[in-house]
Amino acid sequence: MRYVLESDEGFLQDLLFWSSRFIRYKLTTLSNTQVKDKKCIQECLQRLQKKPKNIQELEMICKIARNAGLIGINTYAQPIIKLYEYLRDFNSMKEIDEEVLSEFLAMQTGGLSLASKKNYRIALLGFFNYIDKQNQDANGNSYIYNIELKNISGVKGKSGQKLPTYLNQDELEKFLSGIEKFEMSEKIRARNRLIIKMIIYTGIRVSEAIHLKAKDINLEENLYLLNIKGKGNKYRVVMIKALHIRNLLEEWLMIRSQIEVEDELLFCNQRGRPLTQAYIYRQVEQILASIGIRKEKNGAHMLRHSFATLLYQKRHDLVLVQEALGHADLNTSRIYTHFDKKHLLEAASIMDNINH
């Protein structure tokens, strides 16, 4: 039996439902060789079938199952319960995407062992793969997350958090030049160049860019103001100088006017439907490949990191980075201080006057 992705009960109840179904599924598939009380496990399954009243009850059921001998359930339960708490401010299951989950992992697994980090990733992959297979609407269609969370090893920061891959200023200039030279069909050229440049010049998330509506962009003197709907339905305003995108925007709006656009979206495909994150990621990867730049992570999210890194290096204002990127927690923005070579050089020079 399949279930609708979203009900009328609201986001947190939907997330609790899917979390409970997934945990129930894991209870039936994990090895039970160490189970001491099978009746207890059966009772846990029955309680999960009814759906717990809240996340605390779900956590308690998982503890009971673990104490009964199903030790492996903790590997899946803890990440899912923490994810529930992390997503409390969200309004829709469809707001969850690859970027949100990557940021969750970065925030939650700092300082954990490599094995624990892998377990978190495995739990999230399993959870969303389960939802992909089990959700279906009245028309028989399924909403597919297609979460990958590619586990690429990299340099780690002081808390065990990976430092994000980014383009330095020279590479950004090369990339911007590459956008203009990269061959695209006439119907998508202005659109693709426009959306990629918006991400570069403002640091908005790919998910925020593809969900922009036409009414969300306004010209004031020589600046475009973008009204961004971020995570948790929180709004912020970012600016971009008109000289960077005016011609592309006007060209794309002319093309867009010939399309029956769904939900007043600023960016859409030729059928008027939303673009996907995967599509934008592929475009960025292809442009990077065309100019000979290869990074550990070549996706479009790297452009956001590049903006944030350059912003901090030039302004040394962590609060400005937080506001520009729409981070709820200043500690999320703090990762970009690791790229401040001037401050790192000061640290490296502290012992210069010590006799040796």
N, C-alpha and C positions, 0 to 999 in steps of 0.2 A: 504494500500500500504506500502511495506517495502523498505528500502533504504540500499545501501552498506555502510559499516562502514567507509571506507576510499575512498576518491575520488582522482582524479589527481590534485586537487587544493591545496593540502598541509594540514598539520596538523591543523593550526589555523583556516583555512576555514572549515575544517571538524568539529572541536570543536564548531565553531560558528553555523554551520548548526544544529548540534544536540542540542545545547543550545536553539536555536530558536524554533526548533520543540517541545522540552520539555516545554518551556514556553508557547507556543501556546496551547499545550495539557492541561496545568494547567489552562489557561484562560477559557477553555471550560468546566472544571470540578469543579472549585471553586464556592462557593456560590455567587450568584449575587444579593442577596436581597438588598444590599446597593448601587447597581449601579444606578447612576443618569442619565447617558448618554449612552444608549445601542448602539447608532450609533457609538459613539467613540470607544467602545469595538470592534465593528465589523470592524472598520478601523484598529485597532491594530492587529486583527486576519489576515486581508488581508496583512498587512505589514510583519507580521511574516511568512506568507505562502510563500512570495517571498524571504525570508531570508534577514535580515539586511546586510548592506555593511560592518559593523564593530561592535565591542562590544559596542561602545558608542551609536550607534543607537539602539541596543537591549536594553540597559539600559534606553534610553529615552522612548522607547515604553512601557517599564514596568512602568515608572513613570507616563506616560499618563494614562495607565490603572488603576493605583492605584488612581490617582486623580479623575478618573471617578467613583470611588466607589468600585473597585475590590481590596480592601485593602489586602487581603490574598496573592496576587501575590508577594509582597515584601519578604515574608518568603522564597520563592523559588528563586526569582531573585537574591537577594544579594549573597547568597552562590555560585550560578552558575557563576555569573559575577566575583567574587573574585577567583574562581577556574580557570577561563579562564586566568586571569592575572598571577596566580601562575604557570600555565603550559606553559607559553609562550616559554620556551626554549626546549620544547619537540618536537619530530619529528614524532610521530605516536600515534594514538589512542590506540594502543596495548601496549604502554609503561605505560599506566595508570593501576595501580593495587591497591590492598588493602593497601599495605604499603605506597604508594604515598599519598593516600587519608587520611590515619591515620596521616601522618606527616603534611599534609595540615590542618587538623582539629586542631592539636596541636599548629601549628603556628598562625592560624587565630582566634581561639576562646579563647585564653588566656585572662583572665580578663572579659570575657562576663558572663552573668548570666547563670544559669543552663538551664533555658528555652531556651535561645538563642542558647546554645550549642546543645540542642536536636533538635532545628529547623534546624541547619546546617546539622546535621546527617540525619534527615528526608529528607532534600532536596537532599543530595547526593545519598541516597538510592533510592529515587524516580527517580532521573535522570538516574542512571545506570540500574535500573530495566526497565525503559522505553527503553533505548538503547538495552538491552538484547532482548526485545520483538519486536523491530522495525527494527533491522538490518538483512540483508540477502544478501548473495553473489549470483553470477550467477548460482551456483550449488544448491541453496536452503539451504545452510548452514548458521548458525548464529554464531557470535562470542559472547560468554557468559562471562561477567565479574563476575557474581555471587558475588557481593560486599555485605558484611555483616556488617562491622563496629560495631562489638559487643560492646554494651554500658555497660562496666563493671566499676562500681564505684571504686574509689581508692583514695589514698592520693593525695592532690593537692599541687603544688608548689606555689611560691609567686605570680605568674601571673595568677593563676587559672589553669595552665597546669598540667595535671596528671604526676606524676613521673612514669617513666616506670618500669615495673616489671623486675627483673633481678635475676640471680643466683650469690651468693657470691662465694668466692674462694673454700671453702669446698664443696659447692653444685656442682660447676663446675667439681671438681675432681671426685665426686661421679657420675656425669652424664657421664663423659668421660669413667669411668669404666663400667657404664651401657651400653654404646654403644657397647662395646666389648662382653658383656654377652647377649644382647638382641638377641633372635633367629630370623633369617631371612633366606630366601631361598638362596642357593648358587649363583644363578644368579644375585641377587640384593644386596647381603651382602656388597661386597666391594664398590659398587657404593654409597649406602646409607650412609655407615660409612664415606666414603670419603667426600661427599658433606656436611654432617653435621659437620665434623671436620674442613673443610675449613671455614665454617661460624663462628665456635667458635674461631678459631685461627687468623682470619683476620677481623671479624666484617662486612664482606660484606653482602649485602641484599640477601634475598632468591631469589628475581627476578634476581639479578646479577649473582648468582651462577648457576641457571638453564639455563641461556642464555650464559654461557661461551662456547667458541669454543676451540677445541683441540689446536689450534695454540696460544691461549691466555695464556697458561701455559708453562713456560720455566725454565729449571734447570740451575742455575749458582752456581758452587761450591756446597755448602751445603744448598742452598736456592732455593725454587721455587718462581718465579716471576709471579704474575697473572696480566694480563692486563685487568682491569675491565671497562666495559662500563656502566657508571652510568646514573642517571636521566639526561634528557636533552642532551643525546648523549655525555656526558662529560667523558673523560677517566682519569683513575688514575692507579697507580701501587701499589699493596700490596704484601707483602712477607710472606712466611710461611717456617719454617725450614723443610728441607727434612725429617728429622727423624720422624716427626709427620704423614706424609702421603705417603712416598715413596712406601712402600709395598702395601698399598691399591690402590694407583694410578696404579702401574704396574699390579696388579691383575685385576683391572677394565678395563684397556686398552686391556688386553688379551681377556676379554669377549666381549668388545666393538668391537674388530676387526672382530668378527663373525656376526656383525649386520650391515645392510645397514642404515647408520646414516643420518638423515636429516640435511642439512645445516651445516655440520661439527661440530655439537654440541659435547661438551665434555661429557655431561650427557644426557642420553636418556632412553626411555623405551625399551622393547624387540622388538618393531616395529620400533625403530629408531626415534621416535618422542619425542618432549620435555616433560620433567616432568612438573607437575603443582605445584604451590605454596601450594595448598591444600594438595597434597600428602606429601610434605616435612613436613608440619605442623602436619599432622596425625602421621608421623613417630616419630617426636620429642615428641609429646604428649604421645605416647605409651611407649617410652623409659622412659620418666619422671614418668609415672604411674608405670612402672615396678620396679623403685627404690624408690618409695614412696615419690616423691617430687610433691607437688601440689601448684601451684601459681595461682594468679588471671588470668594471661594470660600465658597459657602453650605453646603457639605457637613458631615456629622457630624464629620469630622476636625477642623474648626475648633473644636469644643467642647473637644477635647483641648488644643489650643493655648490656648484661653481659660483653662482650668484652670491650665495651666502658667504662663501669663503672670501671672495673679492670684496664684498661689502665690509666684512670685519677687518680685513687687512688695510683697507683705506680709511675707515672711520673709527675703528677700535671702540665701538659702542655695541655692547652685547644686547642691551635693551632694544636698540634699533634693529638688530638682526631678528630678535624675538618678534617684534611688531611686524616687520616686513614679511616674515615667513609664516606668521600666524601660529607660533608655538604657544601652547597653553602654559608650559613650564619653561622657565629660563634655563634650567639645566639641560634641556634638549638643545638649546642654542649654543650652550657652552662648548660643544664639540668643536666648533669652528675656531676657538682660541688656540687649538693645537697647530694651526697653520700660520700663526703669527711669527714669522722668522725674526722680526726685529726684537720681540720680547724674548724669544729663545736665544738669540745672540747675546742679549744682556745677561741671561742666566749662564751662558757658556763663558762669559768674560768675568764672572764674579771673582775668580781665583787668580786673575792676571797679576795682581800686585803682591801675591804671596811668594815669598822667597822659597826657592827649592834648589 
